[in-house]
Amino acid sequence: MPTMPLSQALDLARNHLKKGRPLEAIGICKAILQSAPETHEAYLLLSQIAQGAANHESAIGFARHAVAL
């Protein structure tokens, strides 16, 4: 993924999720967290994706990590 501002990358991930492409959103969130591991918005988005997939344990884990930041 080309380098882009953090806010733009988060918007792109949100747009992918909104358009029904959660795998693309997950990939972007993971890329964000590799370069900026303190980005709570990426963890919250991953939590939302996990919740939508009925993976409640992961959703809670991502949400807790976001709150801890």
Secondary structure, 3 states (H helix, E strand, C coil): CCCCCHHHHHHHHHHHHHCCCHHHHHHHHHHHHHHCCCCHHHHHHHHHHHHHCCCHHHHHHHHHHHHHC
